[in-house]
Amino acid sequence: MPLKSSKLSWLLLILLLVVLLSACGKSGETVPPADGIAPPQTAVPEETLPPEPAIPAYTAPLTGLPLEEPLTRRPLAIMINNAPAARPQSGLIDADVVYEVLAEGGVTRLISIFHSQADNAKIGPIRSIRPYMIDLGESYHGVLVHAGASNDAYAILQRQHKEDLDEITNAGSFFWRDKSRKAPHNLYSNVEKLMEGAAKRGYATEETAVPAYTFYKENEQPNSLETVNNVEIKFQLDNYRVSYLYDAATGQYKRSINGEPHTDLESGEQITAANVIVMGADHQVLDDVGRLDVGLSLGGEAMLFQQGKVTRAEWIRKDGDIIRFIKDNVELPMVPGKTFIHVVPNTPDFSSHVKAE
């Protein structure tokens, strides 16, 4: 009997070892506890991804900035005086897009597209219009706002029945003169009065098909490797020398004229832009006064200054559309915000009008 008992003990021991080795050999399996209660599981942290930026319900077609409701108001294309006696101007700070172009004699004028802001803000001084200014203003489907015109511009306005508000001929009651300045540098209005004038003239005051730019999304930026923080633009005369300084903290370009900050008369704030663009166009002198024809349909060279970088590109224009800027046949997006576009002559060459560093 003792021998049998010893053999039985060895057999039980061998079976127990086999069971233990079998349990240990199953990788990744957990042996349940004797009381049947599972041990607490250690949570494996999931990879934390940054939240997707919220997509605004509505955006302004010319600035890409968010809106609380759809923008249906028709744009206004307002001709703003840029003579030294007219500075600082009022309301430029609220324009969505501003074109700076040559008028006669080397002076420049500002075609300012007001769309998403400035309901009651004072705008001006307002001055006369030229044929190429009509073209630019109408490309945004805007009501043209001016005080007088060249003979060629009046011929276009009257023969083609353009929708315009002219302080001299058809809408004087929707403008006012500021006695603190001398004429002709003292004519003003605001969006509210001008829209009232448009309605009085029987023009449409709503427009849902305003041509829109494409815009960079949040955290996107130009892929140019060429860094530029200072831009200087020369048209013809030395006292119309425009410059911009990039402010990395705000992502804006601060505008100056002749080395002095270009400010808004009402707020005292310096005028800024998210996009600064220079484009070259053919300019032809038409008469002894120096009136110009500016070619705005054939395309040409352009430079886009955005987020401290410059992109060398081209501008193109299709019938019925605004001027657009492309590189490798793809439209370049705008940075959300305001845009200043400067149309300089192609002579003696485009690059002679731009200094970037």
Solvent accessible surface area in square Angstrom, and as a share of the most:
residue,aa,sasa,rsa
1,M,175,0.78
2,P,114,0.72
3,L,124,0.61
4,K,145,0.61
5,S,65,0.42
6,S,51,0.33
7,K,123,0.52
8,L,105,0.52
9,S,65,0.42
10,W,156,0.55
11,L,105,0.52
12,L,106,0.53
13,L,84,0.42
14,I,92,0.47
15,L,109,0.54
16,L,98,0.49
17,L,91,0.45
18,V,86,0.49
19,V,94,0.54
20,L,95,0.47
21,L,129,0.64
22,S,59,0.38
23,A,43,0.33
24,C,110,0.66
25,G,64,0.62
26,K,111,0.47
27,S,112,0.72
28,G,84,0.80
29,E,114,0.51
30,T,102,0.59
31,V,103,0.59
32,P,104,0.65
33,P,51,0.32
34,A,119,0.92
35,D,102,0.53
36,G,64,0.61
37,I,123,0.63
38,A,77,0.60
39,P,67,0.42
40,P,131,0.83
41,Q,157,0.70
42,T,127,0.74
43,A,93,0.72
44,V,130,0.75
45,P,124,0.78
46,E,159,0.71
47,E,150,0.67
48,T,129,0.75
49,L,131,0.65
50,P,111,0.70
51,P,124,0.78
52,E,153,0.69
53,P,61,0.38
54,A,100,0.78
55,I,159,0.81
56,P,56,0.35
57,A,86,0.67
58,Y,90,0.34
59,T,67,0.39
60,A,1,0.01
61,P,28,0.17
62,L,0,0.00
63,T,1,0.01
64,G,14,0.13
65,L,67,0.34
66,P,89,0.56
67,L,43,0.21
68,E,173,0.77
69,E,122,0.55
70,P,76,0.48
71,L,40,0.20
72,T,50,0.29
73,R,53,0.19
74,R,29,0.11
75,P,0,0.00
76,L,1,0.01
77,A,0,0.00
78,I,0,0.00
79,M,0,0.00
80,I,0,0.00
81,N,2,0.01
82,N,1,0.00
83,A,21,0.16
84,P,69,0.43
85,A,62,0.48
86,A,0,0.00
87,R,45,0.16
88,P,45,0.28
89,Q,1,0.00
90,S,0,0.00
91,G,3,0.03
92,L,2,0.01
93,I,35,0.18
94,D,28,0.15
95,A,1,0.01
96,D,0,0.00
97,V,0,0.00
98,V,1,0.01
99,Y,0,0.00
100,E,0,0.00
101,V,1,0.00
102,L,0,0.00
103,A,1,0.01
104,E,33,0.15
105,G,59,0.57
106,G,2,0.02
107,V,46,0.26
108,T,2,0.01
109,R,15,0.06
110,L,0,0.00
111,I,0,0.00
112,S,0,0.00
113,I,1,0.00
114,F,3,0.01
115,H,1,0.00
116,S,26,0.17
117,Q,67,0.30
118,A,13,0.10
119,D,76,0.39
120,N,100,0.51
121,A,37,0.28
122,K,45,0.19
123,I,0,0.00
124,G,0,0.00
125,P,0,0.00
126,I,0,0.00
127,R,59,0.21
128,S,12,0.08
129,I,0,0.00
130,R,18,0.06
131,P,37,0.23
132,Y,11,0.04
133,M,0,0.00
134,I,5,0.03
135,D,56,0.29
136,L,1,0.01
137,G,0,0.00
138,E,60,0.27
139,S,10,0.07
140,Y,0,0.00
141,H,59,0.26
142,G,3,0.03
143,V,0,0.00
144,L,0,0.00
145,V,0,0.00
146,H,0,0.00
147,A,13,0.10
148,G,6,0.05
149,A,22,0.17
150,S,5,0.03
151,N,124,0.63
152,D,78,0.40
153,A,0,0.00
154,Y,49,0.19
155,A,28,0.22
156,I,46,0.23
157,L,8,0.04
158,Q,114,0.51
159,R,195,0.71
160,Q,107,0.48
161,H,155,0.69
162,K,42,0.18
163,E,58,0.26
164,D,11,0.06
165,L,0,0.00
166,D,0,0.00
167,E,35,0.16
168,I,114,0.58
169,T,82,0.48
170,N,41,0.21
171,A,3,0.03
172,G,37,0.36
173,S,91,0.58
174,F,23,0.10
175,F,14,0.06
176,W,86,0.30
177,R,106,0.39
178,D,28,0.15
179,K,201,0.85
180,S,98,0.63
181,R,44,0.16
182,K,177,0.75
183,A,71,0.55
184,P,59,0.37
185,H,35,0.16
186,N,12,0.06
187,L,2,0.01
188,Y,0,0.00
189,S,0,0.00
190,N,18,0.09
191,V,4,0.02
192,E,105,0.47
193,K,61,0.26
194,L,0,0.00
195,M,25,0.11
196,E,105,0.47
197,G,0,0.00
198,A,0,0.00
199,A,60,0.46
200,K,161,0.68
201,R,111,0.40
202,G,63,0.61
203,Y,26,0.10
204,A,61,0.47
205,T,44,0.26
206,E,116,0.52
207,E,41,0.18
208,T,115,0.67
209,A,65,0.51
210,V,15,0.09
211,P,18,0.11
212,A,48,0.37
213,Y,12,0.04
214,T,67,0.39
215,F,46,0.19
216,Y,30,0.11
217,K,152,0.65
218,E,118,0.53
219,N,140,0.72
220,E,81,0.36
221,Q,105,0.47
222,P,4,0.02
223,N,139,0.71
224,S,18,0.12
225,L,177,0.88
226,E,73,0.33
227,T,92,0.53
228,V,6,0.03
229,N,66,0.34
230,N,62,0.32
231,V,2,0.01
232,E,56,0.25
233,I,0,0.00
234,K,82,0.35
235,F,3,0.01
236,Q,94,0.42
237,L,69,0.35
238,D,101,0.53
239,N,69,0.35
240,Y,4,0.01
241,R,78,0.29
242,V,1,0.01
243,S,26,0.17
244,Y,4,0.01
245,L,91,0.45
246,Y,34,0.13
247,D,33,0.17
248,A,85,0.66
249,A,98,0.76
250,T,85,0.50
251,G,18,0.18
252,Q,48,0.21
253,Y,0,0.00
254,K,72,0.31
255,R,0,0.00
256,S,17,0.11
257,I,11,0.05
258,N,49,0.25
259,G,53,0.51
260,E,118,0.53
261,P,74,0.46
262,H,7,0.03
263,T,38,0.22
264,D,5,0.02
265,L,76,0.38
266,E,96,0.43
267,S,65,0.42
268,G,50,0.48
269,E,101,0.45
270,Q,50,0.22
271,I,1,0.01
272,T,41,0.24
273,A,0,0.00
274,A,0,0.00
275,N,0,0.00
276,V,0,0.00
277,I,0,0.00
278,V,0,0.00
279,M,0,0.00
280,G,0,0.00
281,A,1,0.01
282,D,88,0.46
283,H,44,0.20
284,Q,111,0.49
285,V,96,0.55
286,L,88,0.44
287,D,57,0.29
288,D,155,0.80
289,V,87,0.50
290,G,16,0.15
291,R,71,0.26
292,L,15,0.07
293,D,71,0.37
294,V,8,0.05
295,G,27,0.26
296,L,8,0.04
297,S,72,0.47
298,L,160,0.80
299,G,22,0.21
300,G,28,0.26
301,E,102,0.46
302,A,2,0.02
303,M,11,0.05
304,L,0,0.00
305,F,0,0.00
306,Q,2,0.01
307,Q,54,0.24
308,G,5,0.04
309,K,44,0.19
310,V,1,0.01
311,T,12,0.07
312,R,126,0.46
313,A,13,0.10
314,E,95,0.42
315,W,3,0.01
316,I,56,0.29
317,R,43,0.16
318,K,142,0.60
319,D,151,0.78
320,G,74,0.71
321,D,29,0.15
322,I,1,0.00
323,I,1,0.01
324,R,43,0.16
325,F,3,0.01
326,I,19,0.10
327,K,88,0.37
328,D,118,0.61
329,N,138,0.71
330,V,100,0.58
331,E,50,0.22
332,L,28,0.14
333,P,34,0.21
334,M,3,0.01
335,V,14,0.08
336,P,47,0.29
337,G,7,0.07
338,K,37,0.16
339,T,1,0.01
340,F,3,0.01
341,I,0,0.00
342,H,0,0.00
343,V,0,0.00
344,V,0,0.00
345,P,6,0.04
346,N,50,0.25
347,T,98,0.57
348,P,116,0.73
349,D,68,0.35
350,F,11,0.04
351,S,77,0.50
352,S,61,0.40
353,H,15,0.07
354,V,20,0.11
355,K,121,0.51
356,A,36,0.28
357,E,120,0.54
